Amino acid sequence: MDTSKISTVLQMARLDGSALKALTVVDYAFMLLRGMVITGGFFWLILHPYPPTLKFWLVSLFLVFIIYSLIIHGLILTWPDKVENIYLGCLALDLIFTGIFINLSGGFNSIVFLVFYLLVALHSFYYGLFRGIVLSVIVSVVYLLAMYGQWGVLQWTDIFLRISIIFLLAGFLGFIAEKERHDKEELVKTQAMLESVQGDLEKAYRNLQDIKVQVEQSEKLASIGRLSAELAHKINNPLDGIKNCLTVIKNKSEDPALKARYLELIDEAIVDIENAVRNLLDYAKRHEPKLEEVDVVNILQRTIAMADYKLHKMGIKIETHFDPDLPHIVGDPHQLQEVFFNLILNAIDAMPNGGMLTIEVAVIGNYIDIKIIDTGVGIPQEELNNIFQPFFTTKPLGEGTGLGLPISLEIVRKHHGAVTVHSEVGVGTVFSVTLPLAIKIQKGRNIKELNVGGVTYNI
């Protein structure tokens, strides 16, 4: 059997499944109703004792009705997009068939008039209240015409009752249909509005993300500004050395050994300038977040180097305790450097008269703990609860944005870590940054070992 030909025929007839998907519940109810009428009519013609001649005409008419019903179903499945027009034509033919059946099978005494109730109910629900009422008028006229020969002997009260039921069905189901249609339209409008609101929210969220990135970058540049004078001095010192070396070479150019020595000093000074500028530019430029295996000690050493001159200028001694065999962590090196840079600068600002800055790195279980300890003025308890709030700052206007610690906290959270702070006025402050090791990252794990006073922020 050539299945491709069968498939082609089905597609031409649109019976390949797409037509069935286009049908609604009302369409299936229409088919079911027609099937019930055909089944009931079949048994009715068999069991009712009509005279042979009358039964012949009724059976013939019924067969025509069955053939016509099959054609209707075929048209609906073939052109589901034109089903409303098909229903209108089908309704007109149904009224004609029903009227003839009523006329031939007893007029007022024929039970076929019940089909009118089904037709009015289904089409009122499908077309709505107004069309349902119009259909009721047409059905009433057809019903009266089907009983034309019996008008003189009819019980008009019974006729009025039957017609009233037709209008009642049309009004009730038409009203329900209109309400359902209105509710559906409102639902579509609401859905469209929600989609619009969702789009606006997504756009606003993207804008907020862009603003957030810009704010973070501004805070980073602001922290660089806090070191601008020191960085300028750090560059000027090697430049002065280069200038002196060139003067010596110029005046004593005949001594090859001295010339070679001063050229080496110039190279060293240029390297110092290059490293200072490179570190500054690398820190200042925007980086795309990228998780990788990083060495925390290396990041801390580079960060300390950036603040080295200011530490010496402020009379602050620095002490580090790094285990040379510390394991790596998974993180973004640029973001982590921003965290350490903010904490170190805050520690420097907390020691205006000099002091001791201690940086310790240790392993606690599956986490690495970085402590930045200063012997500064400390943070009062009433301010300690607010230091991670955006824009909170105790520095004079123009000297702080209040964003360094909130941004640092968010970065640590993104790395599945925690920030703990403990401070005592007049003694100093300890900031602990705890991050998971590369061997084990558990998102959402609380780090309870470090909740030792002050304020703790856990993930």
Buried (B, 14 or more C-beta within 10 A) or exposed (E): EEEEEEEEEEEEEBBEEEBEEBBEEBBEBBBEBBEEBBEBBEEBBEEEEBEEEEBEEBBEBBEEBBEEBEEBBEBBBBBBEEBEEBBEEBBEEBBEBBBBBBBBBBBBEBEBBEBBBBBBBBBBBBBBBEBBBEBBEEBBEBBBEBBEEBEEEEEEEEBEEBBEBBBEBBBBBBBBBBEEEEEEEEEEEEEEEEEEEEEEEEEEEEEEEEEEEEBBBEBBEBBBEBBEEBBEEBBEBBEEBBEBBEEBBEEEEEEEEEBEBBEEBBEBBBEBBEBBEEBBEBBEEEBEEEEEEBEBBEBBEBBBEBBBBBBEEBEBEBEEEBEEEBBBBBBBBBBBBBBBBBBBBBBBBBBEEEBBBBBBBEEEEBBBBBBBBBBBBBBEEEBBEBBBEEEBBEEEEEEBBBBBBBBBBBBBBBBBBBBBBBBBBEEBBBBBBBBBBBEEBEEEBEBEEBBEEBBBBBB
